[in-house]
Amino acid sequence: QLQLVESGGGLVQPGGSLRLSCAVSGMNLEYYPLAWFRQAPGKEREGVACISNWRGLTDYADSVKGRFNISSDSAKKMIYLQMNNLNVEDAALYYCAANRALVFGVCGLRTVDYPYWGQGTQVTVSS
């Protein structure tokens, strides 16, 4: 059974950093698209970053390019999101997601591309 569990959220001041982690069980991370999404109150869920390990590709939302970095460790079955220079607009519930149906596929930032989701970890940015 595929399961994703996020951790690492918390309260951070503007300009600060956080690293989110996602523990994955039930799938091999090397061959499938993986991603991070976020959803702020009253807003739609949006794609933040994704990675296709097999292809060595990553993609980012314009709003986080240059500040966020997605990575994964296949041996540990972990997905990470390093977030730097955070601002109040980054505050949201962050989710990791996986697409086990798209072997060797290219990742995307659309919610419809991912059938498997974690429960989310809250990121609050405030002074």
C-alpha positions as CSV (number, residue, x, y, z in Angstrom):
1,Q,0.0,0.0,0.0
2,L,1.4,3.3,-1.0
3,Q,1.7,5.9,1.8
4,L,3.1,9.4,2.0
5,V,3.8,11.2,5.3
6,E,5.0,14.8,5.4
7,S,6.9,16.5,8.2
8,G,9.0,19.5,8.9
9,G,6.4,22.3,8.8
10,G,6.3,25.0,11.4
11,L,6.5,28.7,12.2
12,V,9.2,30.7,10.5
13,Q,9.9,34.4,10.2
14,P,9.9,36.1,6.8
15,G,13.3,35.5,5.2
16,G,13.8,32.3,7.0
17,S,14.1,28.7,5.8
18,L,12.5,25.3,6.3
19,R,13.0,21.9,5.0
20,L,10.0,19.7,4.5
21,S,10.3,15.9,4.3
22,C,8.0,13.3,2.9
23,A,8.4,9.6,3.8
24,V,7.2,7.3,1.1
25,S,6.3,3.6,1.4
26,G,5.0,1.2,-1.2
27,M,6.8,2.5,-4.3
28,N,10.2,3.0,-5.8
29,L,11.0,6.7,-6.0
30,E,13.4,6.4,-9.0
31,Y,10.9,5.8,-11.7
32,Y,7.9,7.9,-11.0
33,P,7.0,11.6,-10.9
34,L,7.0,13.1,-7.4
35,A,5.9,16.6,-6.4
36,W,5.1,19.1,-3.7
37,F,1.9,21.1,-3.7
38,R,0.5,23.7,-1.3
39,Q,-2.9,25.1,-0.4
40,A,-3.6,28.3,1.4
41,P,-7.0,29.1,3.0
42,G,-9.5,30.1,0.4
43,K,-7.2,29.2,-2.5
44,E,-6.9,26.3,-4.8
45,R,-4.1,23.7,-4.4
46,E,-1.2,24.7,-6.5
47,G,1.9,22.8,-7.7
48,V,5.2,24.1,-6.1
49,A,7.9,21.7,-7.4
50,C,8.2,18.3,-9.0
51,I,11.0,15.9,-9.8
52,S,11.5,13.1,-12.3
53,N,14.5,11.2,-11.0
54,W,14.8,8.8,-13.9
55,R,15.0,11.8,-16.3
56,G,17.0,14.0,-14.0
57,L,14.4,16.7,-14.3
58,T,12.8,19.2,-11.9
59,D,10.2,21.9,-12.4
60,Y,9.1,24.8,-10.2
61,A,6.3,27.3,-10.0
62,D,7.5,30.7,-11.0
63,S,6.7,32.0,-7.5
64,V,9.3,29.8,-5.9
65,K,12.0,29.5,-8.5
66,G,15.4,30.4,-7.1
67,R,14.1,29.9,-3.5
68,F,12.9,26.3,-3.3
69,N,14.7,23.1,-4.1
70,I,13.1,19.7,-4.5
71,S,15.2,16.5,-4.1
72,S,14.7,12.9,-3.2
73,D,16.7,10.0,-1.7
74,S,15.6,6.8,-3.2
75,A,17.5,4.6,-0.7
76,K,15.8,6.3,2.2
77,K,12.5,6.7,0.3
78,M,12.3,10.4,1.1
79,I,11.3,13.5,-0.8
80,Y,12.5,16.9,0.4
81,L,11.6,20.5,-0.2
82,Q,14.1,23.0,0.9
83,M,12.5,26.4,1.2
84,N,14.6,29.6,1.5
85,N,13.8,33.2,1.8
86,L,10.2,32.5,2.8
87,N,7.6,35.2,2.7
88,V,4.0,35.4,4.0
89,E,2.7,34.3,0.6
90,D,4.4,30.9,1.1
91,A,2.2,30.1,4.2
92,A,0.1,27.1,3.4
93,L,-0.6,23.5,4.0
94,Y,2.1,21.6,2.0
95,Y,1.5,18.2,0.5
96,C,3.7,15.7,-1.2
97,A,2.3,13.7,-4.1
98,A,3.3,10.7,-6.3
99,N,2.2,9.2,-9.5
100,R,2.9,5.5,-9.4
101,A,0.9,5.0,-12.6
102,L,3.3,7.0,-14.8
103,V,6.5,4.9,-14.9
104,F,9.5,6.8,-16.4
105,G,7.2,9.8,-16.9
106,V,7.9,13.5,-16.8
107,C,6.6,15.3,-13.7
108,G,4.1,18.1,-13.8
109,L,2.6,20.7,-11.5
110,R,-1.1,19.9,-12.0
111,T,-3.1,18.3,-9.2
112,V,-4.8,15.9,-11.7
113,D,-1.4,14.3,-12.5
114,Y,-1.1,12.8,-9.0
115,P,-3.3,10.1,-7.6
116,Y,-1.4,9.7,-4.3
117,W,-1.2,12.3,-1.6
118,G,0.0,12.8,1.9
119,Q,-2.0,14.5,4.6
120,G,0.0,17.7,4.6
121,T,2.2,19.7,6.9
122,Q,1.5,23.3,7.9
123,V,3.9,26.1,7.1
124,T,3.3,29.5,8.8
125,V,5.3,32.5,7.9
126,S,5.0,35.4,10.4
127,S,7.0,37.9,12.3
